[in-house]
Amino acid sequence: MQQEGRVAEIDHGIGKPFWHKGIATEAVKAMFCYGFEKVNRSLVIGQCLEKNIGSSRVMEKNHFIYAGKQKNNGLTSQWNDDVYILRYV
């Protein structure tokens, strides 16, 4: 979890053998709780690759909503896909 001011950013990734087991959903939930309860952040945001529906779904299950799209310049990941920005509501 990256922290800047009162904002925390959640990123997550999990190996394919562990997909569809709820692990990422629980991990994001734990990071989110940590951000609000322990580190006292006022805003938690997350991002995922546009084509990664599974990661988008993990964020949605944790009450994050789509807040915009960022053009990927190749620095945020090894792929040149756009990145969805999500925020907790």
C-alpha positions in Angstrom: 0.0 0.0 0.0 1.5 3.3 -1.1 0.7 6.3 1.1 0.8 10.0 0.2 -0.8 12.6 2.5 -4.2 11.3 3.5 -4.5 9.1 0.4 -3.5 5.4 0.2 -3.2 3.4 -3.0 -4.0 -0.3 -3.1 -2.4 -2.5 -5.8 -2.8 -6.3 -5.8 -1.7 -9.3 -7.9 -2.0 -13.0 -7.4 -0.6 -16.0 -9.2 -2.9 -17.9 -11.6 -3.1 -21.1 -9.4 -4.8 -19.0 -6.7 -7.4 -17.3 -8.9 -11.1 -17.7 -8.1 -10.5 -18.6 -4.4 -11.4 -15.3 -2.8 -7.8 -14.7 -1.7 -7.3 -11.4 -3.6 -10.7 -10.1 -2.4 -9.8 -10.8 1.2 -6.3 -9.3 0.8 -7.7 -6.1 -0.7 -10.2 -6.0 2.2 -7.4 -6.3 4.7 -5.3 -3.6 3.0 -8.4 -1.3 2.9 -9.1 -1.8 6.6 -5.5 -1.1 7.4 -5.6 2.1 5.4 -8.6 3.5 7.2 -8.3 2.1 10.7 -4.5 1.9 11.3 -3.0 4.6 9.1 -6.0 6.9 9.2 -6.2 7.6 5.5 -9.2 9.7 4.3 -9.2 8.2 0.7 -8.2 4.8 -0.6 -7.8 4.3 -4.3 -6.9 1.3 -6.5 -5.9 0.6 -10.0 -6.0 -2.3 -12.4 -5.4 -2.9 -16.1 -8.5 -2.2 -18.2 -8.6 -5.7 -19.6 -8.2 -7.4 -16.2 -11.8 -8.1 -15.4 -10.9 -10.3 -12.4 -9.0 -7.4 -10.7 -11.8 -5.0 -11.4 -14.2 -7.4 -9.8 -12.0 -7.8 -6.7 -12.2 -4.0 -6.3 -15.9 -3.9 -6.9 -16.5 -6.6 -4.3 -14.7 -4.3 -1.8 -17.0 -1.4 -2.6 -14.7 0.5 -4.9 -16.2 2.2 -8.0 -14.8 3.2 -11.3 -13.4 6.8 -11.1 -11.7 7.2 -14.4 -9.1 5.8 -16.8 -5.4 6.7 -17.1 -3.5 6.2 -20.3 -0.6 3.8 -19.6 2.7 5.2 -20.6 4.5 1.8 -20.0 5.8 2.9 -16.7 3.0 1.6 -14.5 3.2 -2.0 -15.9 4.9 -4.1 -18.5 1.8 -4.0 -20.7 0.6 -0.9 -22.6 -3.0 -1.2 -21.6 -5.0 1.6 -20.0 -5.4 1.6 -16.3 -8.7 1.9 -14.5 -8.6 4.1 -11.4 -11.1 3.1 -8.7 -12.0 4.8 -5.4 -13.8 3.6 -2.3 -17.3 4.9 -1.7 
